[in-house]
Amino acid sequence: MTNTEIRTSYVKVGNGDLQIDAYLAEPASEGSFPAVIVIQEIFGVNIHIRETTEKLAKEGYVAIAPTLFQRTAPGFEGGYTPEDVQQGRKYKEQTTAEEILSDIKAAIAYLRSLPNVNGDAIGSIGFCFGGHVVYLAATLPDIKATASFYGGGIPTSTPGGGEPTITRTSEIKGPIYAFFGTEDKGIPLKDTEQIEAELKKHLIPHAIFRYVGAEHGFFCDHRASYNLEAATDAWQKVLELFQKNLQS
């Protein structure tokens, strides 16, 4: 494991008239680095998302976490109480796939404007709601590798309504790894099997990891469902994915 010295900052990502708040973590040394877009859960760019962004920077990536609720709830940052879940779901329901993809494209453009970013090597990672979002964003040609953690509703819905996100599987451009817990009450096994079947059908390079006994949110050490063994293994898989596809 590398432990590169990093620097962090809050930045604004321009998307037309909208200024998106984002958390940026990057290696402190000079050089040209691959980049990763980190996509939040329904709880905003909170401590878990910021820490994940920092972990990626320590591994040699320029990582950015743009807020997805800028239009309706700028500055929102939740914890994991039932009240936070209710509030986060309310904001999530006000997003649309079109707006989300627009914001991610803006984040890609922002990364490419940075002198220390290799603009041809950009990946994404997302959790919960963000796990669904990165599956959607994997259809963008600029995203070279995707890590999707327990993204719910991929076979049955898409942000803002319309055809389920899974119907866009054939548009995915790069390899995708998807991580699930077998005890996740919000994502039935049949959903993960349907995702895997679609990826196979369309010959998308992929790997599906199902962690026995792990619950929803198993990667987040701020949640009661944190599973150290599953989280440690999944992180190594993420680093392998990005090293192979963003650093080769």
C-alpha positions as CSV (number, residue, x, y, z in Angstrom):
1,M,0.0,0.0,0.0
2,T,1.3,3.4,-0.9
3,N,0.8,6.4,1.4
4,T,1.5,9.4,-0.7
5,E,1.4,12.8,1.0
6,I,-1.7,14.6,-0.2
7,R,-3.4,17.9,-0.1
8,T,-7.2,18.5,0.1
9,S,-9.5,21.4,-0.8
10,Y,-13.0,22.4,-1.5
11,V,-13.5,23.5,-5.0
12,K,-16.3,24.7,-7.4
13,V,-17.0,22.8,-10.5
14,G,-18.7,24.9,-13.2
15,N,-21.6,23.4,-15.1
16,G,-23.2,26.3,-17.0
17,D,-24.8,28.6,-14.5
18,L,-24.5,26.0,-11.8
19,Q,-21.5,26.0,-9.4
20,I,-21.1,22.5,-8.0
21,D,-19.4,22.1,-4.6
22,A,-16.8,19.4,-4.7
23,Y,-14.1,17.9,-2.4
24,L,-10.7,17.4,-4.1
25,A,-7.9,15.3,-2.8
26,E,-4.6,15.0,-4.7
27,P,-1.0,13.9,-4.3
28,A,1.1,16.7,-3.0
29,S,4.0,15.9,-5.3
30,E,4.4,17.1,-8.8
31,G,3.5,14.8,-11.7
32,S,0.7,13.6,-13.9
33,F,-1.8,11.4,-12.2
34,P,-4.9,9.4,-13.2
35,A,-8.1,10.6,-11.7
36,V,-11.2,9.1,-10.0
37,I,-14.6,10.7,-9.5
38,V,-16.1,9.6,-6.2
39,I,-19.9,9.5,-6.1
40,Q,-21.8,10.0,-2.8
41,E,-24.4,8.0,-1.0
42,I,-27.7,9.8,-0.3
43,F,-25.9,11.4,2.6
44,G,-24.0,14.0,0.6
45,V,-20.3,14.5,0.5
46,N,-19.9,13.5,4.1
47,I,-17.0,12.2,6.1
48,H,-17.1,8.7,4.5
49,I,-17.0,10.1,1.0
50,R,-14.2,12.6,1.9
51,E,-12.1,9.9,3.6
52,T,-12.6,7.6,0.5
53,T,-11.5,10.5,-1.7
54,E,-8.4,10.9,0.5
55,K,-7.6,7.2,0.4
56,L,-7.5,7.3,-3.4
57,A,-5.2,10.3,-3.4
58,K,-2.9,8.5,-1.1
59,E,-2.8,5.7,-3.7
60,G,-1.7,8.2,-6.4
61,Y,-4.9,9.4,-7.8
62,V,-6.4,12.9,-8.1
63,A,-9.8,12.2,-6.6
64,I,-12.9,14.5,-6.7
65,A,-16.3,14.1,-5.0
66,P,-18.9,16.4,-6.5
67,T,-22.1,16.9,-4.6
68,L,-25.2,15.5,-6.4
69,F,-27.7,17.6,-4.5
70,Q,-26.3,21.1,-5.5
71,R,-29.6,22.1,-7.1
72,T,-31.9,21.3,-4.2
73,A,-29.8,21.0,-1.1
74,P,-26.4,22.7,-1.4
75,G,-24.2,22.0,1.6
76,F,-26.2,19.0,2.7
77,E,-24.2,16.5,4.7
78,G,-25.9,13.7,6.6
79,G,-25.0,10.9,9.0
80,Y,-26.7,7.5,9.2
81,T,-29.7,8.1,11.5
82,P,-33.2,7.2,10.4
83,E,-33.8,11.0,10.0
84,D,-30.8,11.4,7.8
85,V,-31.9,8.4,5.7
86,Q,-35.4,10.0,5.2
87,Q,-33.9,13.4,4.3
88,G,-31.3,11.9,1.9
89,R,-33.9,9.9,0.1
90,K,-36.0,13.0,-0.3
91,Y,-33.1,14.8,-2.0
92,K,-32.2,11.7,-4.1
93,E,-35.8,11.6,-5.5
94,Q,-35.3,15.1,-6.8
95,T,-32.4,14.1,-9.0
96,T,-32.5,13.1,-12.7
97,A,-30.2,11.0,-14.8
98,E,-29.8,13.8,-17.2
99,E,-28.7,16.3,-14.6
100,I,-26.4,13.8,-12.9
101,L,-24.6,12.9,-16.1
102,S,-24.3,16.6,-16.8
103,D,-22.6,17.1,-13.5
104,I,-20.3,14.2,-13.9
105,K,-19.3,15.5,-17.3
106,A,-18.5,18.8,-15.7
107,A,-16.4,17.1,-13.1
108,I,-14.5,15.3,-15.9
109,A,-13.9,18.7,-17.6
110,Y,-12.7,20.2,-14.3
111,L,-10.2,17.3,-13.8
112,R,-8.9,17.7,-17.3
113,S,-8.3,21.4,-16.5
114,L,-5.9,20.5,-13.7
115,P,-2.2,20.4,-14.7
116,N,-1.5,17.3,-12.6
117,V,-4.2,15.1,-14.2
118,N,-3.8,12.6,-17.0
119,G,-7.1,13.3,-18.7
120,D,-7.1,10.0,-20.6
121,A,-7.2,8.0,-17.4
122,I,-10.4,8.8,-15.4
123,G,-12.4,6.3,-13.4
124,S,-15.3,6.4,-11.0
125,I,-16.4,4.8,-7.7
126,G,-19.7,5.1,-6.0
127,F,-21.6,3.9,-3.0
128,C,-25.3,3.1,-2.5
129,F,-27.1,5.7,-4.5
130,G,-23.7,6.5,-6.0
131,G,-23.2,2.8,-6.8
132,H,-26.3,3.2,-9.1
133,V,-25.1,6.5,-10.5
134,V,-21.6,5.2,-11.5
135,Y,-23.3,2.3,-13.4
136,L,-25.1,5.0,-15.3
137,A,-22.0,7.1,-15.7
138,A,-20.0,4.1,-17.0
139,T,-21.8,4.8,-20.3
140,L,-19.7,8.0,-20.7
141,P,-16.8,7.4,-23.0
142,D,-14.4,9.3,-20.7
143,I,-14.9,6.8,-17.8
144,K,-12.3,4.1,-18.3
145,A,-13.1,2.0,-15.2
146,T,-15.9,1.8,-12.7
147,A,-16.3,0.5,-9.1
148,S,-20.0,0.2,-8.1
149,F,-20.7,-0.5,-4.4
150,Y,-24.2,-1.9,-3.5
151,G,-26.0,0.2,-6.1
152,G,-29.7,-0.3,-5.5
153,G,-32.5,-0.3,-8.1
154,I,-30.3,-0.6,-11.2
155,P,-32.6,-3.2,-12.8
156,T,-35.8,-1.4,-11.9
157,S,-35.3,2.3,-11.9
158,T,-33.3,5.3,-13.0
159,P,-32.9,8.8,-11.4
160,G,-35.9,11.0,-12.3
161,G,-37.8,8.1,-13.9
162,G,-37.8,6.4,-17.3
163,E,-36.3,3.2,-18.5
164,P,-34.3,1.4,-15.8
165,T,-30.5,2.0,-15.9
166,I,-29.8,-1.6,-16.6
167,T,-31.3,-1.1,-20.1
168,R,-28.2,1.1,-20.9
169,T,-25.7,-1.7,-20.1
170,S,-24.7,-2.1,-23.7
171,E,-23.5,1.5,-23.6
172,I,-20.9,0.9,-20.9
173,K,-17.5,1.7,-22.3
174,G,-15.0,0.2,-19.8
175,P,-14.6,-2.5,-17.3
176,I,-16.9,-2.4,-14.2
177,Y,-16.6,-4.1,-10.9
178,A,-19.8,-4.4,-8.7
179,F,-19.8,-5.2,-5.0
180,F,-22.7,-6.5,-3.0
181,G,-23.4,-8.0,0.4
182,T,-25.5,-11.2,0.5
183,E,-27.4,-9.8,3.6
184,D,-28.3,-6.5,1.9
185,K,-32.0,-6.2,2.5
186,G,-32.4,-3.5,-0.2
187,I,-30.8,-5.4,-3.1
188,P,-32.2,-8.9,-3.7
189,L,-30.0,-11.6,-5.2
190,K,-32.1,-11.7,-8.3
191,D,-31.1,-8.0,-9.0
192,T,-27.4,-8.8,-8.8
193,E,-27.9,-11.9,-11.0
194,Q,-29.8,-9.7,-13.5
195,I,-27.0,-7.2,-13.6
196,E,-24.4,-9.9,-14.1
197,A,-26.5,-11.5,-16.9
198,E,-26.8,-8.2,-18.7
199,L,-23.0,-7.5,-18.5
200,K,-22.3,-10.9,-19.8
201,K,-24.9,-10.5,-22.6
202,H,-23.3,-7.3,-23.9
203,L,-19.7,-8.6,-23.4
204,I,-18.8,-5.8,-20.9
205,P,-15.6,-6.6,-19.0
206,H,-16.8,-7.0,-15.4
207,A,-16.6,-8.8,-12.1
208,I,-19.3,-9.2,-9.6
209,F,-18.3,-9.7,-5.9
210,R,-20.9,-11.0,-3.4
211,Y,-19.7,-10.9,0.2
212,V,-21.3,-13.6,2.4
213,G,-22.8,-12.1,5.5
214,A,-22.2,-8.5,4.5
215,E,-25.0,-6.0,4.7
216,H,-25.7,-2.8,2.9
217,G,-23.1,-0.2,3.5
218,F,-20.4,-2.8,4.4
219,F,-17.6,-0.6,3.1
220,C,-18.3,2.4,5.4
221,D,-16.7,2.3,8.8
222,H,-19.0,5.0,10.1
223,R,-22.0,2.6,9.8
224,A,-23.1,-0.2,12.1
225,S,-23.1,-2.5,9.0
226,Y,-19.3,-2.0,8.4
227,N,-17.7,-5.3,7.6
228,L,-13.9,-5.1,7.9
229,E,-13.1,-8.3,6.0
230,A,-15.4,-7.5,3.1
231,A,-14.3,-3.9,3.0
232,T,-10.6,-4.8,3.0
233,D,-11.0,-7.3,0.2
234,A,-13.2,-5.0,-1.9
235,W,-10.7,-2.1,-1.5
236,Q,-7.9,-4.3,-2.9
237,K,-10.2,-5.3,-5.8
238,V,-10.8,-1.5,-6.5
239,L,-7.1,-0.8,-6.5
240,E,-6.4,-3.7,-8.9
241,L,-9.1,-2.4,-11.2
242,F,-7.8,1.1,-11.3
243,Q,-4.2,0.2,-11.5
244,K,-4.8,-2.1,-14.4
245,N,-7.0,0.4,-16.3
246,L,-5.9,3.8,-15.3
247,Q,-2.2,3.4,-14.6
248,S,-1.1,0.9,-17.3
